[in-house]
Amino acid sequence: MQFFKQIQEKLKDCKSLTISLTPKADKVTVGIFPALKDSATESIKPFTITGTVDELDAEFFNHFGAYAEEVTGIVSNLEEVKKQAEEIKEKAKKKDEKPAKAEAKKGEAKKAAPAKKQEEPESETQKPQSNIVQTSLL
């Protein structure tokens, strides 16, 4: 498999990728700096490896593969956390709506139901209550 194809397959979730090669004597330092789609992943450290050209040809993708798996795991976990946070928000929103609806229904029920009269113990001196309402015309 070719170099760039392997990098692309391993870090599909990147919006951009910067590769740096720094030669020094008989060794080369390779740096890969991924810019991921989510700003919350900005703190992910870049991948760097130093070796001779022959060492890098033989071992680069073994080391880079482990790094790419770690980055992919972080991105996956972040997406899962965001999904769970969204579900929690939705549940909280629904929970807040239910008491409000219940209170509205209680209010409607109170308006629709006649008020209960408080019963007082009957006594011989108590006068019977009348349903007649007096109004003054003047």
N, C-alpha and C positions, 0 to 999 in steps of 0.2 A: 504494500500500500504506500501511496505517496505521502510526503511530509505534510503538505497543506490540507490534504483531504482528512488525514488523521486528526489534525488540530481542529478542523471544522467539526468533525463528528464528535469529538470529546467536549467541546465547549459550544454547543448549539445555542445556548441561552444568552450568549454575549451579543451586545449591540455593536461592540467593536473590540478589537484585539490588537495590541501593540506588541511587536516582537523586537527585541533589542539584542544585537550580537556585539560583544566587546572582546576583541582579541587582545591577549597580553602574553607575550613570549610564545610558548608552544601550547597555550591553553586558550579556550574561548569560554566566556560567560554568556549564557543565553538567558534572557529575561522575557517572560510573557506576562503582559499586564492586561487582564481582562476588564472591560467595562461592561458590567451586567445591566440588564434591562431595569432592574429595581434599584433605586437609589439607596435602599437600606443595606445593600450589599457592598457599598463603597469601601468598607473597611477590610474587605478580603485582600490578603497580601498577595503580591504577584509571585509567580513561579520563577525561581532562578536556579540555575545549575551551571557548574564550571567543570570543565574537563578537556582532554585533548579531543581533537576532531574525531579520532577513531573511537574513543570512549563515548562521545556524544552520539555518534552514529549507532553504536551498539546498544546504549542504555537509555537514551533520551526518552523514548516513549514509555519505557517501564516506569520511570520516575514521574513523567508528566501525566501518565494515566492515573496514578494514585492521586495526584493533585486535582486533576479534572473530576475524579469521582467525589472528592471532598467538596469541591465547589458545587457540583451538581446536587449533592446531598444538602448543602446549606440552602441553595435556591429552592429545592423541593420542600424543605422544612419551613422556610419562610412563607412559601405559598400556602402550606397547610395551616400555619399559624394565622395568616391573614383570613383564610376561609373560616377558621374557627371563630375568630374575632367577629367576623361579619355575621355568623350564625348567632353568636351571643347577643349582638346588637339587635338582630331581628327578634329574638326571643324576648329580650327586655322591652322592646317596643310593643310587642303583642301583649306582654304582661301588663304594661302601663295602660294599654287600650282597654283591656278587660275590666279593670276596676272602674274606669271612667264610664264604660257602657253600663256596668252594674249599678253604679250610682245614678245614672240617668234613668234607668229602669225603675229603681227604687223611688226616685222623685216622681215619675209618672204614676207609679202605683199608689203613692201617698195622695196624689191629686185625685185619682180616680176613686179610691176607696173613701167612704165617708169616715169621718173621725169618730172614734169610739168614745162614747160618753163614759165618764168615770162614774161608776156606781157608788152610791153612798148607802150606808146602812139605813134601812127604813126605821123611822121612829114615829111614834104616835103624834108628836108635835110637828112633824115635817109636813109642809103643805105640798099637795100634788103639783107637779110642774106642768105648766101649760105651754102649748106650742104657739100661742098667740103672741104676735109681735106688735107692740104699740108704736105708732108713728105720729108725729105731730105734724099737722098741716100748716101751722103758723110758724 
